[in-house]
Amino acid sequence: MNKFKFTSLFLSVLFLITLTVSSCADKNTSSAANNSYDTSKNSSSGLFESSESHSNTSSAISVEESDTFAERKIRYVAFGDSIARGARLNEPETQCYPYMLVGSLDNIPGVNGVDYVNLAVDGQTSEQLLKQLTTNTNSVIDADLITISTGANNILGVMVDKTISILKANGFSTNSLGNAADIFEELFSGNADVSMYQNVLTAFSQINTYISSEEFSAEIDTAAEKLRNDLPEIIKLIRKYNKNAVISVNTIYNPYKNLAIAAGITPLFMPSQITETAVMKLNDVIDELSNELGYIVAHVHDEFNSYSGDERLENAFFSIQSPGITDIDVHPTENGHKIIAEVVYDAIKNPLKDKLKSEAGVTNS
């Protein structure tokens, strides 16, 4: 095997193993981040405490005389998948975007303290969120604000199942992909035999063929249609028990927007176009149903796409100079969570203020 082929194989394997580990972690973890916090104006540590501390100064709130009315504590409930829970963060309970949002809600006129609970579940699909709400209706009854992150796992679960099937067919014991880290370690040790490299290369080729196929395209369509069916039921169920809460649904960012695996100047795998197609079909559903169902859309995808800062928003990363630190994880970095919190804040600040003003008997001038 010549040096170029070995390098191409090595980097292809690196992409495959990391992708499957990330997908499996998101699918198989099922514990909810069921954490409740109580904040007040005196202890706020939000992103937007002043216009100076907010990276997008247009989102900072200036309380005018017409916005002065009776304040009260509000209740905020976050639903969603591993993104909302804070997967891959060092301190997910306090670095996830819902918690970052909590500290900023006190800047909204009428808010004096936040009772917050995060009910996000790793790997959750839109269908599973609907089931969660069906058995946990008490969580939404007295909520003033509800945020939702859902839909991404509608297609991710399919990808993981297919990946497991292909790896099994090529001789890898991967019932849950739990041994993927061991495979990764062996490949880097230099002790792997030629047959193992060949099996991984064959498996990767098959997975690459699959995600570029009409079969996978049809599965993306199925995932979007599932979201189209589930989202109305989710919102209707919330409205059955809470007619006045402000509800915000996030669009889904492309986790591989900036990812390109290459050997030297030769591209080996560039998943951005495939994942962009997938997330945009899901986002089209979220956008199209918003007016009919009466929820607010937090345009996370657009903000991530237009971002031009130096700090990464996604964990996914490849460097030809240091392939050993390649990361194909789909979750946002802490900085990514800050951006999501800002986008959600901008989306809900005025509707939440108007809700509180109406309840206080204050009419808009």
Contacts in CASP RR format, 6 or more apart in sequence:
PFRMAT RR
TARGET T0000
AUTHOR 0000-0000-0000
METHOD contacts of the structure
MODEL  1
MNKFKFTSLFLSVLFLITLTVSSCADKNTSSAANNSYDTSKNSSSGLFES
SESHSNTSSAISVEESDTFAERKIRYVAFGDSIARGARLNEPETQCYPYM
LVGSLDNIPGVNGVDYVNLAVDGQTSEQLLKQLTTNTNSVIDADLITIST
GANNILGVMVDKTISILKANGFSTNSLGNAADIFEELFSGNADVSMYQNV
LTAFSQINTYISSEEFSAEIDTAAEKLRNDLPEIIKLIRKYNKNAVISVN
TIYNPYKNLAIAAGITPLFMPSQITETAVMKLNDVIDELSNELGYIVAHV
HDEFNSYSGDERLENAFFSIQSPGITDIDVHPTENGHKIIAEVVYDAIKN
PLKDKLKSEAGVTNS
1 9 0 8 1.000
1 194 0 8 1.000
1 197 0 8 1.000
4 263 0 8 1.000
7 263 0 8 1.000
7 264 0 8 1.000
8 263 0 8 1.000
8 266 0 8 1.000
8 268 0 8 1.000
9 197 0 8 1.000
9 200 0 8 1.000
9 201 0 8 1.000
10 187 0 8 1.000
10 323 0 8 1.000
11 261 0 8 1.000
11 262 0 8 1.000
11 263 0 8 1.000
11 268 0 8 1.000
11 323 0 8 1.000
11 326 0 8 1.000
12 200 0 8 1.000
12 201 0 8 1.000
12 204 0 8 1.000
12 261 0 8 1.000
12 268 0 8 1.000
12 269 0 8 1.000
13 187 0 8 1.000
13 197 0 8 1.000
13 200 0 8 1.000
13 201 0 8 1.000
13 204 0 8 1.000
14 184 0 8 1.000
14 187 0 8 1.000
14 261 0 8 1.000
14 323 0 8 1.000
14 324 0 8 1.000
14 326 0 8 1.000
15 204 0 8 1.000
15 261 0 8 1.000
15 268 0 8 1.000
15 269 0 8 1.000
15 326 0 8 1.000
15 328 0 8 1.000
16 200 0 8 1.000
16 203 0 8 1.000
16 204 0 8 1.000
16 207 0 8 1.000
17 180 0 8 1.000
17 183 0 8 1.000
17 184 0 8 1.000
17 187 0 8 1.000
18 184 0 8 1.000
18 326 0 8 1.000
18 327 0 8 1.000
18 328 0 8 1.000
18 329 0 8 1.000
19 163 0 8 1.000
19 328 0 8 1.000
20 160 0 8 1.000
20 163 0 8 1.000
20 164 0 8 1.000
20 167 0 8 1.000
20 174 0 8 1.000
20 177 0 8 1.000
20 180 0 8 1.000
21 177 0 8 1.000
21 178 0 8 1.000
21 180 0 8 1.000
21 181 0 8 1.000
21 184 0 8 1.000
22 328 0 8 1.000
22 329 0 8 1.000
22 330 0 8 1.000
22 331 0 8 1.000
23 156 0 8 1.000
23 157 0 8 1.000
23 159 0 8 1.000
23 160 0 8 1.000
23 163 0 8 1.000
23 177 0 8 1.000
23 330 0 8 1.000
24 160 0 8 1.000
24 176 0 8 1.000
24 177 0 8 1.000
24 178 0 8 1.000
24 180 0 8 1.000
25 82 0 8 1.000
25 87 0 8 1.000
25 122 0 8 1.000
26 81 0 8 1.000
26 82 0 8 1.000
26 87 0 8 1.000
26 122 0 8 1.000
26 123 0 8 1.000
26 153 0 8 1.000
26 156 0 8 1.000
26 330 0 8 1.000
26 331 0 8 1.000
27 123 0 8 1.000
27 153 0 8 1.000
27 156 0 8 1.000
27 157 0 8 1.000
27 160 0 8 1.000
28 122 0 8 1.000
28 123 0 8 1.000
28 176 0 8 1.000
29 82 0 8 1.000
29 87 0 8 1.000
29 122 0 8 1.000
29 123 0 8 1.000
30 121 0 8 1.000
30 122 0 8 1.000
30 123 0 8 1.000
31 121 0 8 1.000
31 122 0 8 1.000
32 85 0 8 1.000
32 118 0 8 1.000
32 119 0 8 1.000
32 120 0 8 1.000
32 121 0 8 1.000
33 84 0 8 1.000
33 85 0 8 1.000
33 86 0 8 1.000
33 92 0 8 1.000
33 93 0 8 1.000
33 96 0 8 1.000
33 118 0 8 1.000
33 119 0 8 1.000
33 120 0 8 1.000
33 121 0 8 1.000
34 117 0 8 1.000
34 118 0 8 1.000
34 119 0 8 1.000
35 93 0 8 1.000
35 117 0 8 1.000
35 118 0 8 1.000
36 115 0 8 1.000
36 116 0 8 1.000
36 117 0 8 1.000
37 99 0 8 1.000
37 102 0 8 1.000
37 114 0 8 1.000
37 115 0 8 1.000
37 116 0 8 1.000
37 117 0 8 1.000
38 73 0 8 1.000
38 113 0 8 1.000
38 114 0 8 1.000
38 115 0 8 1.000
38 116 0 8 1.000
39 102 0 8 1.000
39 103 0 8 1.000
39 105 0 8 1.000
39 106 0 8 1.000
39 113 0 8 1.000
39 114 0 8 1.000
39 116 0 8 1.000
40 73 0 8 1.000
40 106 0 8 1.000
40 112 0 8 1.000
40 113 0 8 1.000
41 106 0 8 1.000
41 112 0 8 1.000
41 113 0 8 1.000
44 103 0 8 1.000
44 104 0 8 1.000
44 106 0 8 1.000
44 107 0 8 1.000
45 103 0 8 1.000
46 53 0 8 1.000
46 100 0 8 1.000
46 102 0 8 1.000
46 103 0 8 1.000
46 104 0 8 1.000
46 106 0 8 1.000
46 107 0 8 1.000
47 53 0 8 1.000
47 54 0 8 1.000
47 55 0 8 1.000
47 100 0 8 1.000
47 101 0 8 1.000
47 103 0 8 1.000
47 104 0 8 1.000
47 338 0 8 1.000
47 341 0 8 1.000
47 342 0 8 1.000
47 345 0 8 1.000
48 54 0 8 1.000
48 59 0 8 1.000
48 60 0 8 1.000
48 61 0 8 1.000
48 104 0 8 1.000
48 107 0 8 1.000
48 342 0 8 1.000
48 345 0 8 1.000
49 104 0 8 1.000
49 107 0 8 1.000
50 60 0 8 1.000
51 57 0 8 1.000
51 60 0 8 1.000
51 62 0 8 1.000
54 60 0 8 1.000
54 342 0 8 1.000
55 338 0 8 1.000
55 342 0 8 1.000
56 342 0 8 1.000
56 346 0 8 1.000
59 342 0 8 1.000
59 345 0 8 1.000
59 346 0 8 1.000
59 349 0 8 1.000
60 107 0 8 1.000
61 107 0 8 1.000
61 108 0 8 1.000
61 109 0 8 1.000
61 349 0 8 1.000
63 109 0 8 1.000
66 365 0 8 1.000
67 109 0 8 1.000
67 353 0 8 1.000
67 357 0 8 1.000
68 109 0 8 1.000
69 109 0 8 1.000
69 110 0 8 1.000
69 356 0 8 1.000
69 357 0 8 1.000
69 360 0 8 1.000
69 361 0 8 1.000
69 362 0 8 1.000
70 110 0 8 1.000
70 360 0 8 1.000
71 109 0 8 1.000
71 110 0 8 1.000
71 111 0 8 1.000
71 112 0 8 1.000
72 110 0 8 1.000
72 111 0 8 1.000
72 112 0 8 1.000
72 356 0 8 1.000
73 111 0 8 1.000
73 112 0 8 1.000
73 113 0 8 1.000
73 114 0 8 1.000
73 115 0 8 1.000
74 105 0 8 1.000
74 111 0 8 1.000
74 113 0 8 1.000
74 114 0 8 1.000
74 115 0 8 1.000
74 144 0 8 1.000
74 145 0 8 1.000
74 352 0 8 1.000
74 356 0 8 1.000
75 114 0 8 1.000
75 115 0 8 1.000
75 116 0 8 1.000
75 142 0 8 1.000
75 143 0 8 1.000
75 144 0 8 1.000
75 145 0 8 1.000
76 98 0 8 1.000
76 101 0 8 1.000
76 102 0 8 1.000
76 105 0 8 1.000
76 114 0 8 1.000
76 115 0 8 1.000
76 116 0 8 1.000
76 117 0 8 1.000
76 143 0 8 1.000
76 144 0 8 1.000
76 145 0 8 1.000
76 146 0 8 1.000
76 147 0 8 1.000
77 116 0 8 1.000
77 117 0 8 1.000
77 119 0 8 1.000
77 139 0 8 1.000
77 140 0 8 1.000
77 143 0 8 1.000
77 145 0 8 1.000
77 146 0 8 1.000
77 147 0 8 1.000
78 84 0 8 1.000
78 98 0 8 1.000
78 116 0 8 1.000
78 117 0 8 1.000
78 118 0 8 1.000
78 119 0 8 1.000
78 120 0 8 1.000
78 146 0 8 1.000
78 147 0 8 1.000
78 149 0 8 1.000
79 119 0 8 1.000
79 120 0 8 1.000
79 129 0 8 1.000
79 132 0 8 1.000
79 133 0 8 1.000
79 146 0 8 1.000
79 147 0 8 1.000
79 148 0 8 1.000
79 149 0 8 1.000
79 150 0 8 1.000
80 119 0 8 1.000
80 120 0 8 1.000
80 121 0 8 1.000
80 124 0 8 1.000
80 129 0 8 1.000
80 148 0 8 1.000
80 149 0 8 1.000
80 150 0 8 1.000
81 120 0 8 1.000
81 121 0 8 1.000
81 122 0 8 1.000
81 123 0 8 1.000
81 124 0 8 1.000
81 149 0 8 1.000
81 150 0 8 1.000
81 151 0 8 1.000
81 152 0 8 1.000
81 153 0 8 1.000
82 120 0 8 1.000
82 121 0 8 1.000
82 122 0 8 1.000
82 123 0 8 1.000
82 124 0 8 1.000
82 331 0 8 1.000
83 97 0 8 1.000
83 120 0 8 1.000
83 149 0 8 1.000
83 152 0 8 1.000
83 331 0 8 1.000
83 332 0 8 1.000
83 340 0 8 1.000
84 96 0 8 1.000
84 97 0 8 1.000
84 98 0 8 1.000
84 118 0 8 1.000
84 120 0 8 1.000
84 147 0 8 1.000
84 149 0 8 1.000
85 92 0 8 1.000
85 96 0 8 1.000
85 118 0 8 1.000
85 120 0 8 1.000
85 121 0 8 1.000
85 122 0 8 1.000
86 92 0 8 1.000
86 95 0 8 1.000
86 96 0 8 1.000
86 97 0 8 1.000
86 120 0 8 1.000
86 331 0 8 1.000
86 337 0 8 1.000
87 122 0 8 1.000
87 331 0 8 1.000
88 315 0 8 1.000
88 329 0 8 1.000
88 331 0 8 1.000
89 95 0 8 1.000
89 96 0 8 1.000
89 334 0 8 1.000
89 337 0 8 1.000
90 334 0 8 1.000
93 99 0 8 1.000
93 118 0 8 1.000
95 334 0 8 1.000
95 337 0 8 1.000
96 118 0 8 1.000
96 120 0 8 1.000
96 337 0 8 1.000
97 332 0 8 1.000
97 336 0 8 1.000
97 337 0 8 1.000
97 338 0 8 1.000
97 340 0 8 1.000
97 341 0 8 1.000
97 344 0 8 1.000
98 116 0 8 1.000
98 118 0 8 1.000
98 120 0 8 1.000
98 147 0 8 1.000
98 341 0 8 1.000
99 116 0 8 1.000
99 118 0 8 1.000
100 337 0 8 1.000
100 338 0 8 1.000
100 341 0 8 1.000
101 147 0 8 1.000
101 341 0 8 1.000
101 344 0 8 1.000
101 345 0 8 1.000
102 114 0 8 1.000
102 116 0 8 1.000
103 114 0 8 1.000
104 341 0 8 1.000
104 345 0 8 1.000
105 111 0 8 1.000
105 113 0 8 1.000
105 114 0 8 1.000
105 145 0 8 1.000
105 345 0 8 1.000
105 352 0 8 1.000
106 112 0 8 1.000
106 113 0 8 1.000
106 114 0 8 1.000
107 349 0 8 1.000
108 349 0 8 1.000
108 352 0 8 1.000
108 353 0 8 1.000
108 356 0 8 1.000
109 353 0 8 1.000
109 356 0 8 1.000
109 357 0 8 1.000
110 353 0 8 1.000
110 356 0 8 1.000
110 357 0 8 1.000
110 360 0 8 1.000
111 352 0 8 1.000
111 356 0 8 1.000
117 139 0 8 1.000
119 132 0 8 1.000
119 136 0 8 1.000
119 139 0 8 1.000
120 149 0 8 1.000
121 128 0 8 1.000
121 132 0 8 1.000
123 153 0 8 1.000
123 156 0 8 1.000
123 157 0 8 1.000
124 132 0 8 1.000
124 150 0 8 1.000
124 153 0 8 1.000
125 150 0 8 1.000
125 151 0 8 1.000
125 153 0 8 1.000
125 154 0 8 1.000
125 157 0 8 1.000
125 226 0 8 1.000
126 150 0 8 1.000
126 151 0 8 1.000
126 154 0 8 1.000
126 226 0 8 1.000
126 227 0 8 1.000
126 230 0 8 1.000
126 231 0 8 1.000
126 234 0 8 1.000
127 154 0 8 1.000
127 226 0 8 1.000
127 230 0 8 1.000
129 148 0 8 1.000
129 150 0 8 1.000
129 230 0 8 1.000
129 234 0 8 1.000
130 230 0 8 1.000
130 233 0 8 1.000
130 234 0 8 1.000
130 237 0 8 1.000
133 139 0 8 1.000
133 140 0 8 1.000
133 234 0 8 1.000
133 237 0 8 1.000
133 238 0 8 1.000
134 237 0 8 1.000
137 237 0 8 1.000
137 240 0 8 1.000
137 241 0 8 1.000
140 146 0 8 1.000
140 238 0 8 1.000
140 241 0 8 1.000
140 242 0 8 1.000
140 245 0 8 1.000
141 241 0 8 1.000
141 242 0 8 1.000
142 242 0 8 1.000
143 242 0 8 1.000
143 245 0 8 1.000
144 245 0 8 1.000
144 246 0 8 1.000
144 352 0 8 1.000
144 355 0 8 1.000
144 356 0 8 1.000
145 245 0 8 1.000
145 246 0 8 1.000
145 248 0 8 1.000
145 348 0 8 1.000
145 352 0 8 1.000
146 238 0 8 1.000
146 242 0 8 1.000
146 245 0 8 1.000
146 246 0 8 1.000
146 247 0 8 1.000
146 248 0 8 1.000
147 247 0 8 1.000
147 248 0 8 1.000
147 249 0 8 1.000
147 250 0 8 1.000
147 298 0 8 1.000
147 344 0 8 1.000
147 348 0 8 1.000
148 234 0 8 1.000
148 247 0 8 1.000
148 248 0 8 1.000
148 249 0 8 1.000
148 250 0 8 1.000
148 295 0 8 1.000
149 249 0 8 1.000
149 250 0 8 1.000
150 227 0 8 1.000
150 230 0 8 1.000
150 231 0 8 1.000
150 234 0 8 1.000
150 249 0 8 1.000
151 223 0 8 1.000
151 227 0 8 1.000
151 252 0 8 1.000
151 282 0 8 1.000
152 252 0 8 1.000
152 279 0 8 1.000
152 282 0 8 1.000
152 330 0 8 1.000
154 223 0 8 1.000
154 224 0 8 1.000
154 226 0 8 1.000
154 227 0 8 1.000
154 282 0 8 1.000
155 219 0 8 1.000
155 220 0 8 1.000
155 223 0 8 1.000
155 278 0 8 1.000
155 282 0 8 1.000
156 330 0 8 1.000
158 219 0 8 1.000
158 223 0 8 1.000
159 211 0 8 1.000
159 216 0 8 1.000
160 177 0 8 1.000
162 207 0 8 1.000
162 210 0 8 1.000
163 177 0 8 1.000
163 207 0 8 1.000
164 174 0 8 1.000
164 175 0 8 1.000
164 176 0 8 1.000
164 177 0 8 1.000
166 203 0 8 1.000
166 206 0 8 1.000
166 207 0 8 1.000
166 210 0 8 1.000
167 174 0 8 1.000
167 177 0 8 1.000
167 203 0 8 1.000
168 174 0 8 1.000
169 203 0 8 1.000
169 206 0 8 1.000
170 199 0 8 1.000
170 200 0 8 1.000
170 202 0 8 1.000
170 203 0 8 1.000
170 206 0 8 1.000
171 199 0 8 1.000
172 179 0 8 1.000
172 183 0 8 1.000
172 199 0 8 1.000
172 203 0 8 1.000
173 179 0 8 1.000
174 180 0 8 1.000
183 200 0 8 1.000
186 192 0 8 1.000
186 196 0 8 1.000
187 196 0 8 1.000
187 197 0 8 1.000
187 200 0 8 1.000
188 324 0 8 1.000
208 269 0 8 1.000
210 216 0 8 1.000
211 271 0 8 1.000
211 274 0 8 1.000
212 274 0 8 1.000
217 277 0 8 1.000
220 277 0 8 1.000
220 278 0 8 1.000
220 281 0 8 1.000
221 281 0 8 1.000
223 278 0 8 1.000
223 281 0 8 1.000
223 282 0 8 1.000
224 281 0 8 1.000
224 282 0 8 1.000
224 284 0 8 1.000
224 285 0 8 1.000
227 282 0 8 1.000
227 285 0 8 1.000
227 286 0 8 1.000
228 285 0 8 1.000
228 289 0 8 1.000
231 249 0 8 1.000
231 285 0 8 1.000
231 286 0 8 1.000
231 289 0 8 1.000
231 293 0 8 1.000
232 289 0 8 1.000
232 292 0 8 1.000
232 293 0 8 1.000
235 247 0 8 1.000
235 293 0 8 1.000
235 294 0 8 1.000
235 295 0 8 1.000
236 293 0 8 1.000
238 245 0 8 1.000
238 247 0 8 1.000
244 355 0 8 1.000
246 296 0 8 1.000
246 348 0 8 1.000
246 351 0 8 1.000
246 352 0 8 1.000
246 355 0 8 1.000
247 294 0 8 1.000
247 295 0 8 1.000
247 296 0 8 1.000
248 295 0 8 1.000
248 296 0 8 1.000
248 297 0 8 1.000
248 298 0 8 1.000
248 344 0 8 1.000
248 347 0 8 1.000
248 348 0 8 1.000
249 286 0 8 1.000
249 290 0 8 1.000
249 295 0 8 1.000
249 296 0 8 1.000
249 297 0 8 1.000
249 298 0 8 1.000
250 286 0 8 1.000
250 297 0 8 1.000
250 298 0 8 1.000
250 300 0 8 1.000
250 340 0 8 1.000
250 343 0 8 1.000
250 344 0 8 1.000
251 279 0 8 1.000
251 283 0 8 1.000
251 286 0 8 1.000
251 287 0 8 1.000
251 297 0 8 1.000
251 298 0 8 1.000
251 299 0 8 1.000
251 300 0 8 1.000
251 301 0 8 1.000
251 302 0 8 1.000
252 279 0 8 1.000
252 282 0 8 1.000
252 283 0 8 1.000
252 286 0 8 1.000
252 300 0 8 1.000
252 301 0 8 1.000
253 279 0 8 1.000
253 300 0 8 1.000
253 301 0 8 1.000
253 303 0 8 1.000
253 304 0 8 1.000
253 305 0 8 1.000
253 313 0 8 1.000
253 314 0 8 1.000
253 332 0 8 1.000
254 272 0 8 1.000
254 275 0 8 1.000
254 276 0 8 1.000
254 279 0 8 1.000
254 301 0 8 1.000
254 304 0 8 1.000
254 305 0 8 1.000
255 275 0 8 1.000
255 314 0 8 1.000
255 315 0 8 1.000
255 316 0 8 1.000
255 329 0 8 1.000
255 330 0 8 1.000
255 331 0 8 1.000
256 271 0 8 1.000
256 272 0 8 1.000
256 275 0 8 1.000
256 314 0 8 1.000
256 316 0 8 1.000
256 328 0 8 1.000
256 330 0 8 1.000
257 272 0 8 1.000
257 275 0 8 1.000
257 276 0 8 1.000
257 304 0 8 1.000
257 305 0 8 1.000
257 314 0 8 1.000
258 272 0 8 1.000
258 312 0 8 1.000
258 314 0 8 1.000
258 316 0 8 1.000
259 270 0 8 1.000
259 271 0 8 1.000
259 272 0 8 1.000
259 316 0 8 1.000
259 317 0 8 1.000
259 318 0 8 1.000
259 328 0 8 1.000
260 267 0 8 1.000
260 269 0 8 1.000
260 270 0 8 1.000
260 272 0 8 1.000
260 318 0 8 1.000
261 267 0 8 1.000
261 268 0 8 1.000
261 269 0 8 1.000
261 270 0 8 1.000
261 318 0 8 1.000
261 326 0 8 1.000
262 268 0 8 1.000
262 318 0 8 1.000
262 320 0 8 1.000
263 320 0 8 1.000
264 320 0 8 1.000
279 301 0 8 1.000
280 301 0 8 1.000
283 301 0 8 1.000
286 297 0 8 1.000
287 297 0 8 1.000
290 296 0 8 1.000
290 297 0 8 1.000
296 347 0 8 1.000
296 348 0 8 1.000
296 351 0 8 1.000
297 347 0 8 1.000
298 340 0 8 1.000
298 343 0 8 1.000
298 344 0 8 1.000
298 346 0 8 1.000
298 347 0 8 1.000
298 348 0 8 1.000
299 343 0 8 1.000
299 347 0 8 1.000
300 339 0 8 1.000
300 340 0 8 1.000
300 343 0 8 1.000
300 344 0 8 1.000
303 339 0 8 1.000
303 340 0 8 1.000
303 342 0 8 1.000
303 343 0 8 1.000
304 313 0 8 1.000
304 314 0 8 1.000
304 336 0 8 1.000
304 339 0 8 1.000
307 313 0 8 1.000
307 339 0 8 1.000
311 333 0 8 1.000
311 335 0 8 1.000
312 333 0 8 1.000
312 335 0 8 1.000
313 332 0 8 1.000
313 333 0 8 1.000
313 335 0 8 1.000
313 336 0 8 1.000
313 339 0 8 1.000
314 329 0 8 1.000
314 330 0 8 1.000
314 331 0 8 1.000
314 332 0 8 1.000
314 333 0 8 1.000
314 336 0 8 1.000
315 327 0 8 1.000
315 329 0 8 1.000
315 330 0 8 1.000
315 331 0 8 1.000
315 332 0 8 1.000
315 333 0 8 1.000
316 327 0 8 1.000
316 328 0 8 1.000
316 329 0 8 1.000
316 330 0 8 1.000
317 325 0 8 1.000
317 326 0 8 1.000
317 327 0 8 1.000
318 326 0 8 1.000
318 327 0 8 1.000
319 325 0 8 1.000
319 326 0 8 1.000
332 339 0 8 1.000
332 340 0 8 1.000
354 364 0 8 1.000
357 363 0 8 1.000
357 364 0 8 1.000
END
